[in-house]
């Protein structure tokens, strides 16, 4: 067998008798895992999780009671695709036939927000989750997912989303860790005519987080709005990847990413917009801003635009820098101590993605408290009228 990256890891998985889908595992064996010589993975190294002795384990789901949300049926788990062209981490997911959730909203139903929490993980566990979200025509739903507490484990998920004509999904993904765990999450969303997908990703803590959002806009009137807030410190690592493909005329998209890195943390944003041939009257915007609070922190931004049509309005912007000296001086001259002034400025910067998605009040308050806790100013922290 040709030597591939991660072969020893696959040997351990095979030896543990955990493989449930032989065809998917054979494809993964042949391909191996991506390494840093692969362009899409040049900033992220899987050597750490692949070197651990991890035991496959099931997904723990804690959820709000809802007849439309629950563990994915065993019949759907057993019929996963083993397409050899599938992403390597998706092949890993299919190989182990991990559990997941099913969120299935009938036609024209409008749901109250549904909350789901995943974890904690077992010690040194490899948890794979394959999830399905389906909204029928005219359905509207808000789903809040909290993924966390992996410690030294690896949580690997795939979420497939199908939004029918006129459906609207608002999704919040909070990826949170107190330990040095690994989380890799991929979403593939497909939007029908006049469908709308609004998603906010918030990632805090953890050893290594890689979050991917892939959206195919397949019919006129559809819109994809992707926002993210990345907060990293210590030696934490985040890689946020987007790919929005405009495959039909008269469609729109918007991407808003804010990153704050401190100490020796690293954060990457790889954002793509693709406009297919003859997909006219497209509007696609992308803006990434990164704030580095330490000279040893690193932030990378890699925007990509592929446009094969004429009547298109697409833009991208990226900034990387420190706090404004002028803004900091302004606050200091009004008697605000430096640590509080810096926290105020970071807070204002980091709150911007929260405004990009229409969030329930309780969710916005929860995220705001987590942001303030990360800054070290939990509880009451009143902004000043200056």
Secondary structure, 3 states (H helix, E strand, C coil): CCCCCCHHHHHHHHHCCCCCCHHHHHHHHHHCCCCCCCHHHCCCCCHHHHCCCCEEECCCEEECCCCCEEECCHHHHCCCCCCCCCCHHHHHHHHHCCCCEEEEECCCCECCCEEEEECCCCCCEEEEEEEEEEECCCCEEEEEEEEECCCCCEEEEEEEEEECCCCEEEEEEEEEECCCCEEEEEEEEEECCCCEEEEEEEEEECCEEEEEEEEEECCCCCEEEEEEEEEECCCCEEEEEEEEEECCCCCEEEEEEEEEECCCCEEEEEEEEEECCCCCCEEEEEEEEEEECCCCCEEEEEEEEEECCCCEEEEEEEEEECCCHHHHHHHHCCCCCHHHHHHHHHHHHHCHHHHHCCCCHHHHHHHHHHHHHHHCCCCCCCCCCC
